[in-house]
Amino acid sequence: MMFGENKNKFLKEKKDSERSLISETVVVEGNITSTGAIDVAGKIQGPIHSKEIVIKETGSVFGEVQADVVEVNGQLNGKISAQNIVIGSTGVVKGDMEFSQNLRTEDGADIEGYIKKVADAGKKEGKLSKNFLFAKDKNVNKNNKDISPNGSEE
């Protein structure tokens, strides 16, 4: 059997109690999945799914991030879906954020994107919703009724 066929079975059987480190000298391209925690000091191009993700000051991620806990002290270009999100004073996020429990930003944090609190962010099966709190939709009024182009309610 090939590893790809057993990947999900392998991840379900493993209980990762240690942290994985992507060091400053490492560049990873592709999907990353872990049942434990990942510290990113290097560069990742692709989506990450993990229990906890910490992007260090020297780290950068270009892709979607889904985890229970996400902490950004470096750069993240992509969507975040998590239960708890922390953007540190040196953190830069260019992308939408969806969280279900807590969002904390420190003085100096740089965020460019929409933010939404939801019921179940960070679940692997969940996807970021397209309707963020501050998104403007010209076809929806304040009461969430659809408005046709001629101005009448539908």
N, C-alpha and C positions, 0 to 999 in steps of 0.2 A: 504494500500500500504506500501511496505517496503521502508526504507530510500534509499537504493541502487538504486531503480527505479526512485527516484525523485532527486538524487544527482545533475545531470546536470541542471535540472530545478531550483533547489534551488540556485545553484551557479550563474546562469544567473540573477535571481531576486535580489540577494543581491549586494549591492554596499558597499564594505568594506572600510571604511575610517580610521579605526584604525589599529594599529600594533598588531600582535599576537606574544607572546613570548613563546619559548620552553626554560624553565629555566634550570639552571645547574643540577638540581636534577632529570630531566626528560629524559627518554629514550623512543623513539618512533620507532616502527617497522611497516613499511607499507607505502602506498602511502599517500602523503600530497598534497592537492589542496586548494588554497586560491585565492580569487580575490583581496586581499590586500597585505600587507607586512608581512613578517615573520622574526623575530629575533631569531636566534638559538644560545643559550648559552649551551644547553645540547647536547644530541646525537640522531641523526636520522639515521635509517637504512632503506633506501628505497628512491624512487624518490620523488622529490618535484617540483610542478608546481605552480608558484605564480607570482604576479606582481613584487614584490621586495623581495629579500632574502639577509639577512645580517647574516653571520656566525661570531659570536663574538669570541674573543680569546679563550674562554673556550669551544666553540662549535665544533662539528664534524659531518660531513654528509658523509654517505657511500651510494652513489647512484647518479643517474642522476639528474641534476638541470636544469630547464627551467624557465626563468623569463625575464622581461624587464631589470631589474638591478640586478646584483649579486655582492656582496662585501664579500670577504673572508679575515677574520682576524684570523681564527682558521684553522681547517683542513677539506679538502674536498677530498674524494677519489671517483672519478666518473667524468662523462662528464658534461661540462657546455655549455649551449646554451642560449645566452642572447644578448640583444642589447648593453648593457654597462656592462663591467666587471672591477672590481677593486680588485687587490690582494694587501692587506696591508703588512706592514713590518713583521708582525708575521704570515702571511698567508702561508699555505702549500696546494698546489694543486697537486694531483697525478691523472691526467686524461687529456683528450683532451678538448680544449676550442674553441668554435665557437662564434664569435660576429659579429654584423652588424654595429655598430657605433664606440664605443671607448673601448680600452683596456688600463688600467693603472696599472703599477706595481710600488710598492714602494721599496726602498732599503731594502734588507733583505728578500724579497718575495722568496719563494721556489716553483718552478714550474717544474713538470716532465710530459711532454705530448706534443702533437702537438697543434699548434695554427693556426686558419684559420679565415680570415675575409670573411663574406658571405653577401648576400643581405638581408636575412630575419631571422636571428637567434633570438631565444627567443620565436618564435611563438609556441603555444601548438601543432598545427598540424604538425609542422616541426620536422624533425629528424636530428640528427647530421649526416653529410655526412661522408663517410668512407674514402674519398680522401683528406687528409690534406696537407697543403702546403709543409711540410718537409718530408712527407711520401715517401719512396722509393718503386717504383714498377719496378721490373726488366723487365717487358714486355712493358713499355711505355718509349719512348725516349723524349728528350727535346721538340720536336714539337708535343707531345701528339699523335703520331702515334703508333698504335699497332705494336709490333715487335714479330714475331713468334720465337719459340725456335731456329730455324736455322739462325736467323738474318735478314730475309727478312721482308719487310713491308707488312702489310695486310690491 
